[in-house]
Amino acid sequence: MITLTGDKNIDIVANDNDNILIPNKGKNKIDGLGGKDIVQFSGESTEYTITKDGDNYIVTDQKGRDGENTLTNIEILRFTDIDKSL
């Protein structure tokens, strides 16, 4: 598990294991690499916008808690109300 804190923009490259990655308030780039990777958010799914940009997904928290995250090689988005497979 990797948990980002603060509000700085951070780039994460995970490993080939199954990982749970938790963003901060910044504008982050998160690459899960191999394995079954989950990005875990702190709110309900309706509080986020999800867009696709090529091979990436961009997930933006409308409440500002989890920032804006560009995701690569992520299989699951985990919200407090549901898990969403990508």
DSSP file (Angstrom, degrees, kcal/mol; ACC not computed):
  #  RESIDUE AA STRUCTURE BP1 BP2  ACC     N-H-->O    O-->H-N    N-H-->O    O-->H-N    TCO  KAPPA ALPHA  PHI   PSI    X-CA   Y-CA   Z-CA
    1    1 A M              0   0    0      0, 0.0     2,-0.5     0, 0.0    20,-0.2   0.000 360.0 360.0 360.0 134.6    0.0    0.0    0.0
    2    2 A I  E     -a   21   0A   0     18,-2.2    20,-3.0     2,-0.0     2,-0.5  -0.992 360.0-170.6-121.3 125.5    1.2    3.5   -0.9
    3    3 A T  E     -a   22   0A   0     -2,-0.5     2,-0.3    18,-0.2    21,-0.1  -0.969   9.4-152.3-117.6 120.3   -0.5    6.5    0.7
    4    4 A L        -     0   0    0     18,-2.9     2,-0.3    -2,-0.5    -2,-0.0  -0.703  15.2-167.0 -87.2 142.3    0.3   10.0   -0.6
    5    5 A T        +     0   0    0     -2,-0.3     3,-0.4    19,-0.1    19,-0.1  -0.841  43.6  21.8-124.1 164.1   -0.1   12.8    1.9
    6    6 A G  S    S-     0   0    0     -2,-0.3    19,-2.0     1,-0.2    20,-0.3  -0.386  91.0 -76.9  82.0-158.6   -0.2   16.6    1.5
    7    7 A D  S    S+     0   0    0     18,-0.2    20,-0.2    17,-0.2    -1,-0.2   0.240  81.3 120.6-130.7  12.6   -1.0   18.5   -1.6
    8    8 A K  S    S-     0   0    0     -3,-0.4    18,-0.4    18,-0.1     2,-0.4  -0.460  70.9-104.7 -76.5 151.2    2.2   18.3   -3.7
    9    9 A N        -     0   0    0     17,-0.2     2,-0.4    -2,-0.1    19,-0.2  -0.649  47.2-176.6 -75.8 129.0    2.0   16.8   -7.2
   10   10 A I        -     0   0    0     -2,-0.4    19,-1.7    14,-0.0     2,-0.5  -0.980  22.3-147.9-133.6 141.0    3.6   13.3   -7.1
   11   11 A D  E     -e   29   0B   0     -2,-0.4     2,-0.4    17,-0.2    19,-0.2  -0.930  18.5-167.3-105.8 131.3    4.3   10.6   -9.6
   12   12 A I  E     -e   30   0B   0     17,-3.1    19,-2.6    -2,-0.5     2,-0.5  -0.966  13.5-174.4-119.2 132.9    4.1    7.0   -8.5
   13   13 A V  E     -e   31   0B   0     -2,-0.4    19,-0.2    17,-0.2    17,-0.1  -0.969  18.3-165.8-120.4 113.7    5.3    3.9  -10.3
   14   14 A A        -     0   0    0     17,-3.0     2,-0.2    -2,-0.5    19,-0.1   0.228  17.7-107.1 -78.5-154.9    4.3    0.8   -8.4
   15   15 A N        -     0   0    0     17,-0.2    -1,-0.2     2,-0.2     4,-0.1  -0.537  38.2 -82.4-125.6-168.1    5.7   -2.7   -8.9
   16   16 A D  S    S+     0   0    0     -2,-0.2     2,-0.1    17,-0.2    19,-0.1   0.398  98.4  92.8 -84.4   4.6    4.4   -6.0  -10.5
   17   17 A N  S    S-     0   0    0     18,-0.1     2,-0.5    17,-0.1    -2,-0.2  -0.341  94.5 -85.2 -84.7 173.0    2.6   -7.0   -7.3
   18   18 A D        -     0   0    0     17,-0.2     2,-0.3    -2,-0.1    19,-0.2  -0.720  59.7-172.6 -77.1 126.0   -1.1   -6.2   -6.4
   19   19 A N        -     0   0    0     -2,-0.5    19,-2.9    17,-0.4     2,-0.5  -0.902  29.7-148.8-127.1 151.0   -1.1   -2.7   -4.9
   20   20 A I  E     - b   0  38A   0     -2,-0.3   -18,-2.2    17,-0.2     2,-0.4  -0.991  24.0-169.4-113.0 123.5   -3.5   -0.4   -3.2
   21   21 A L  E     -ab   2  39A   0     17,-3.1    19,-2.3    -2,-0.5   -18,-0.2  -0.957   6.7-164.4-120.6 128.5   -2.6    3.2   -4.0
   22   22 A I  E     -a    3   0A   0    -20,-3.0   -18,-2.9    -2,-0.4    19,-0.1  -0.951  14.0-144.9-119.7 117.4   -4.1    6.2   -2.2
   23   23 A P        -     0   0    0      0, 0.0     2,-0.1     0, 0.0    44,-0.1  -0.196   5.0-142.0 -77.7 169.0   -3.8    9.7   -3.8
   24   24 A N        -     0   0    0     42,-0.2   -17,-0.2   -16,-0.1     4,-0.2  -0.314  42.8 -78.9-109.7-161.2   -3.4   13.0   -2.1
   25   25 A K  S    S+     0   0    0    -19,-2.0   -18,-0.2    -2,-0.1    42,-0.2   0.502  99.5  92.7 -81.7  -4.1   -4.8   16.5   -2.9
   26   26 A G  S    S-     0   0    0    -18,-0.4    42,-1.5   -20,-0.3     2,-0.8   0.032  92.1 -91.0 -80.0-172.2   -2.2   17.1   -5.7
   27   27 A K  E     - f   0  68B   0     40,-0.2     2,-0.2   -20,-0.2    42,-0.2  -0.887  61.3-176.9-102.0  99.0   -2.2   16.5   -9.4
   28   28 A N  E     - f   0  69B   0     40,-2.1    42,-2.9    -2,-0.8     2,-0.5  -0.644  30.9-148.9-107.7 153.9   -0.7   13.0   -9.5
   29   29 A K  E     -ef  11  70B   0    -19,-1.7   -17,-3.1    -2,-0.2     2,-0.5  -0.992  21.9-172.8-117.1 123.0    0.4   10.5  -12.1
   30   30 A I  E     -ef  12  71B   0     40,-2.9    42,-2.5    -2,-0.5     2,-0.5  -0.968   8.9-175.9-124.5 120.6    0.0    6.9  -10.9
   31   31 A D  E     -ef  13  72B   0    -19,-2.6   -17,-3.0    -2,-0.5    42,-0.2  -0.966   8.2-169.7-116.6 117.4    1.2    3.9  -12.8
   32   32 A G        -     0   0    0     40,-2.6   -17,-0.2    -2,-0.5    41,-0.2   0.621  18.3-168.6 -79.8 -12.9    0.4    0.5  -11.3
   33   33 A L        -     0   0    0     39,-0.3    -1,-0.2   -19,-0.1   -17,-0.2  -0.384  54.4  -6.9  54.6-128.9    2.7   -1.5  -13.7
   34   34 A G  S    S+     0   0    0     -2,-0.1   -19,-0.1     2,-0.1   -17,-0.1  -0.145 104.4  47.9 -86.1-176.1    1.9   -5.2  -13.3
   35   35 A G  S    S-     0   0    0    -17,-0.1     2,-0.8     1,-0.1   -17,-0.2  -0.142 101.3 -56.1  78.6-178.3   -0.4   -7.0  -10.9
   36   36 A K        -     0   0    0    -20,-0.1   -17,-0.4    38,-0.1     2,-0.4  -0.892  64.8-166.5-102.0 106.7   -4.0   -6.1  -10.0
   37   37 A D        -     0   0    0     -2,-0.8    39,-2.0    36,-0.2    38,-1.5  -0.771  11.2-163.7-107.4 141.1   -3.9   -2.5   -8.8
   38   38 A I  E     -bc  20  76A   0    -19,-2.9   -17,-3.1    -2,-0.4     2,-0.6  -0.964   9.0-155.7-120.4 132.0   -6.5   -0.5   -6.9
   39   39 A V  E     -bc  21  77A   0     37,-2.3    39,-3.0    -2,-0.4     2,-0.5  -0.960  20.7-152.5-104.6 123.5   -6.6    3.3   -6.5
   40   40 A Q  E     - c   0  78A   0    -19,-2.3     2,-0.2    -2,-0.6    39,-0.2  -0.846   9.8-165.2-104.9 124.3   -8.6    4.0   -3.4
   41   41 A F        -     0   0    0     37,-3.4     4,-0.1    -2,-0.5   -19,-0.0  -0.664  22.9-131.3-106.8 162.1  -10.5    7.3   -3.0
   42   42 A S  S    S+     0   0    0     -2,-0.2     2,-0.2    37,-0.1    37,-0.1   0.429  80.7  50.7 -95.7   1.1  -12.0    8.9    0.1
   43   43 A G  S    S-     0   0    0      1,-0.1    37,-2.2     2,-0.0    38,-0.3  -0.676  91.7 -74.2-128.4-176.7  -15.5    9.7   -1.3
   44   44 A E    >   -     0   0    0     35,-0.2     3,-2.1    -2,-0.2    -1,-0.1  -0.430  46.1-111.1 -77.0 154.7  -18.5    8.2   -3.1
   45   45 A S  G >  S+     0   0    0      1,-0.3     3,-1.4     2,-0.2    -1,-0.1   0.788 114.3  64.2 -58.2 -31.1  -18.2    7.6   -6.9
   46   46 A T  G 3  S+     0   0    0      1,-0.3    -1,-0.3     3,-0.0    -2,-0.0   0.613  92.1  65.4 -70.6 -10.5  -20.7   10.4   -7.7
   47   47 A E  G <  S+     0   0    0     -3,-2.1    15,-2.7     2,-0.0    16,-0.5   0.291  97.4  67.4 -92.8   9.3  -18.2   12.9   -6.3
   48   48 A Y  E <   -G   61   0B   0     -3,-1.4     2,-0.4    13,-0.2    13,-0.2  -0.934  67.9-141.6-130.2 149.2  -15.6   12.2   -9.0
   49   49 A T  E     -G   60   0B   0     11,-2.3    11,-2.5    -2,-0.3     2,-0.5  -0.924  17.4-163.0-106.3 141.1  -15.3   12.7  -12.7
   50   50 A I  E     +G   59   0B   0     -2,-0.4     2,-0.3     9,-0.2     9,-0.2  -0.987  12.8 172.2-125.8 122.0  -13.7   10.0  -14.8
   51   51 A T  E     -G   58   0B   0      7,-2.3     7,-3.2    -2,-0.5     2,-0.5  -0.925  26.0-130.8-127.3 155.1  -12.4   10.6  -18.3
   52   52 A K  E     -G   57   0B   0     -2,-0.3     2,-0.4     5,-0.2     5,-0.2  -0.898  19.7-179.6-107.3 134.0  -10.4    8.5  -20.7
   53   53 A D  E >   -G   56   0B   0      3,-3.0     3,-2.0    -2,-0.5     2,-0.4  -0.839  63.5 -62.9-132.5  93.2   -7.3    9.9  -22.4
   54   54 A G  T 3  S-     0   0    0     -2,-0.4    -1,-0.0     1,-0.3     0, 0.0  -0.529 120.3 -13.6  65.9-122.7   -5.7    7.3  -24.7
   55   55 A D  T 3  S+     0   0    0     -2,-0.4    18,-0.4    -3,-0.1    -1,-0.3   0.432 126.8  82.7 -87.8  -0.9   -4.5    4.5  -22.4
   56   56 A N  E <   -G   53   0B   0     -3,-2.0    -3,-3.0    16,-0.1     2,-0.4  -0.686  64.1-147.0-106.6 155.8   -4.9    6.6  -19.3
   57   57 A Y  E     -GH  52  71B   0     14,-2.0    14,-3.7    -2,-0.3     2,-0.5  -0.958  10.6-151.2-114.7 140.5   -7.9    7.5  -17.0
   58   58 A I  E     -GH  51  70B   0     -7,-3.2    -7,-2.3    -2,-0.4     2,-0.5  -0.962  11.7-171.0-114.2 121.1   -8.1   10.8  -15.3
   59   59 A V  E     -GH  50  69B   0     10,-2.7    10,-2.7    -2,-0.5     2,-0.5  -0.953   3.1-171.8-116.0 120.8  -10.0   10.9  -12.1
   60   60 A T  E     -GH  49  68B   0    -11,-2.5   -11,-2.3    -2,-0.5     2,-0.6  -0.953  19.4-137.4-119.1 127.5  -10.8   14.2  -10.5
   61   61 A D  E >   -G   48   0B   0      6,-2.6     3,-0.9    -2,-0.5   -13,-0.2  -0.730   7.5-158.9 -81.8 117.6  -12.3   14.7   -7.0
   62   62 A Q  T 3  S+     0   0    0    -15,-2.7    -1,-0.1    -2,-0.6   -14,-0.1   0.637  93.1  53.9 -72.0 -14.6  -15.0   17.4   -7.2
   63   63 A K  T 3  S-     0   0    0    -16,-0.5    -1,-0.2     4,-0.1   -15,-0.1   0.512 109.6-122.8 -96.8  -7.6  -14.6   18.0   -3.4
   64   64 A G  S <  S+     0   0    0     -3,-0.9    -2,-0.1     3,-0.2     4,-0.1   0.471  80.1 111.9  85.1   2.2  -10.8   18.5   -3.6
   65   65 A R  S    S+     0   0    0      1,-0.2   -39,-0.1     2,-0.1    -3,-0.0   0.895  86.7  27.4 -75.8 -40.0   -9.8   15.7   -1.2
   66   66 A D  S    S-     0   0    0      1,-0.3    -1,-0.2   -41,-0.1   -42,-0.2   0.232  95.7-149.1-111.9  12.1   -8.1   13.4   -3.7
   67   67 A G        -     0   0    0    -42,-0.2    -6,-2.6    -6,-0.1     2,-0.5  -0.109  42.6 -43.0  63.0-152.6   -6.9   15.9   -6.3
   68   68 A E  E     -fH  27  60B   0    -42,-1.5   -40,-2.1    -8,-0.2     2,-0.5  -0.980  59.7-167.8-118.3 127.6   -6.6   15.0  -10.0
   69   69 A N  E     -fH  28  59B   0    -10,-2.7   -10,-2.7    -2,-0.5     2,-0.6  -0.963  16.5-156.1-127.2 124.1   -5.1   11.7  -10.9
   70   70 A T  E     -fH  29  58B   0    -42,-2.9   -40,-2.9    -2,-0.5     2,-0.4  -0.879  26.0-159.4 -94.8 119.1   -3.8   10.4  -14.2
   71   71 A L  E     +fH  30  57B   0    -14,-3.7   -14,-2.0    -2,-0.6     2,-0.4  -0.851  17.1 177.9-112.5 134.2   -3.9    6.6  -14.0
   72   72 A T  E    S+f   31   0B   0    -42,-2.5   -40,-2.6    -2,-0.4   -39,-0.3  -0.991  71.8   5.3-129.8 138.8   -2.1    4.0  -16.0
   73   73 A N  S    S+     0   0    0    -18,-0.4     2,-0.5    -2,-0.4   -36,-0.2   0.867  87.9 142.9  57.4  39.3   -2.2    0.2  -15.6
   74   74 A I        -     0   0    0      1,-0.1    -1,-0.2    -3,-0.1   -36,-0.1  -0.938  31.0-174.7-110.4 132.5   -4.9    0.5  -12.9
   75   75 A E        +     0   0    0    -38,-1.5    11,-2.8    -2,-0.5     2,-0.4   0.771  65.0  32.7 -96.8 -30.5   -7.6   -2.2  -12.8
   76   76 A I  E     -cD  38  85A   0    -39,-2.0   -37,-2.3     9,-0.2     2,-0.5  -0.990  54.5-155.9-137.1 135.7   -9.9   -1.0  -10.1
   77   77 A L  E     -cD  39  84A   0      7,-3.0     7,-3.3    -2,-0.4     2,-0.6  -0.952  21.1-156.6-102.3 124.1  -11.1    2.4   -8.7
   78   78 A R  E     +cD  40  83A   0    -39,-3.0   -37,-3.4    -2,-0.5     5,-0.2  -0.907  16.6 172.9-108.7 117.8  -12.3    2.0   -5.1
   79   79 A F        -     0   0    0      3,-3.0   -35,-0.2    -2,-0.6   -37,-0.1  -0.609  48.4-101.2-109.6 174.4  -14.8    4.5   -3.8
   80   80 A T  S    S+     0   0    0    -37,-2.2   -36,-0.2    -2,-0.2     3,-0.1   0.741 122.0  34.7 -71.0 -20.1  -16.6    4.4   -0.4
   81   81 A D  S    S+     0   0    0    -38,-0.3     2,-0.3     1,-0.3    -1,-0.2   0.731 126.6   1.9-105.5 -26.5  -19.8    3.2   -2.1
   82   82 A I        -     0   0    0      2,-0.0    -3,-3.0    -5,-0.0     2,-0.5  -0.980  56.3-123.0-153.1 162.4  -18.5    0.9   -5.0
   83   83 A D  E     -D   78   0A   0     -2,-0.3     2,-0.5    -5,-0.2    -5,-0.2  -0.948  29.5-158.5-104.2 134.3  -15.5   -0.6   -6.7
   84   84 A K  E     -D   77   0A   0     -7,-3.3    -7,-3.0    -2,-0.5     2,-0.3  -0.964   7.0-142.8-118.8 121.3  -15.4    0.2  -10.4
   85   85 A S  E      D   76   0A   0     -2,-0.5    -9,-0.2    -9,-0.2   -10,-0.1  -0.597 360.0 360.0 -79.9 139.4  -13.4   -2.0  -12.8
   86   86 A L              0   0    0    -11,-2.8   -10,-0.1    -2,-0.3    -1,-0.1   0.413 360.0 360.0 -99.1 360.0  -11.5   -0.2  -15.6
